[in-house]
Amino acid sequence: MAKATAQQCHALTTYYIDKYTEVVGQKPLVNRNKSKWGFEAMLVDYTPAQARELIDHYIDHYAERPTIEWFLFNYEKVDEAMQDYAARKVATAKRLKETQRRAEEWRNRWQPPN
């Protein structure tokens, strides 16, 4: 993948700040120059859309008081957690569907005759 531009890095920093402000209720203290290098490294492995998904998951689910420094050094852990969360969500939906099917089967079998 081509090297990330400064504009892409600053856009992700702004996205992080906006998401953090929306969820936590106050603006985080962010060094844009430092985060630029972190996002530039991140954009080697991920597209900007995938990076935004990681930011969303990190702020919404992963940490109670998220910090951009931890995120930029550990985004691969957030990616693993996001994949595990998606797999658990699919497994839960599958179990729920199976349970509903079995409950309906049980109702039909034990329903009193009219």
C-alpha positions, -999 to +999 in steps of 0.1 A: +000+000+000+012+035-007+024+057+021-003+075+040-007+112+035-005+137+063-042+146+054-053+110+060-034+109+093-048+142+106-083+131+095-080+100+116-068+120+145-098+143+142-121+112+139-106+099+171-111+132+189-147+135+177-156+099+186-139+103+221-158+135+227-191+119+217-187+089+240-168+102+270-182+138+270-149+157+269-121+163+245-090+142+249-055+157+251-039+147+218-005+156+203-013+157+166+023+154+155+028+123+176-005+107+165+004+114+128+033+090+130+012+064+147-016+066+122+009+066+094+022+032+107-014+020+111-024+029+076+003+005+063-017-024+076-053-010+074-074+011+051-088+044+065-122+028+068-108-002+087-089+023+110-122+041+117-138+008+126-110+000+150-113+035+166-150+030+170-146-004+186-118+007+209-137+037+222-171+020+224-161-014+238-124-019+246-114+007+272-131+027+300-108+057+296-092+053+262-060+070+253-047+075+218-012+065+227-022+031+239-044+027+208-017+035+184+008+011+200-018-017+204-043-015+176-036-051+166-050-062+200-081-041+193-084-058+160-083-092+176-108-082+202-131-068+175-129-101+155-136-121+187-166-098+195-180-104+160-175-142+163-193-142+197-221-121+182-226-146+154-225-176+178-250-160+201-274-153+172-271-189+161-278-202+196-308-179+199-322-192+166-317-228+176-333-221+210-363-205+194-367-235+170-366-260+199-390-240+220-415-239+191-410-276+186-417-283+223-448-261+222-462-280+192-455-314+208-470-306+242-499-284+231-532-297+245-557-309+219-586-285+211 
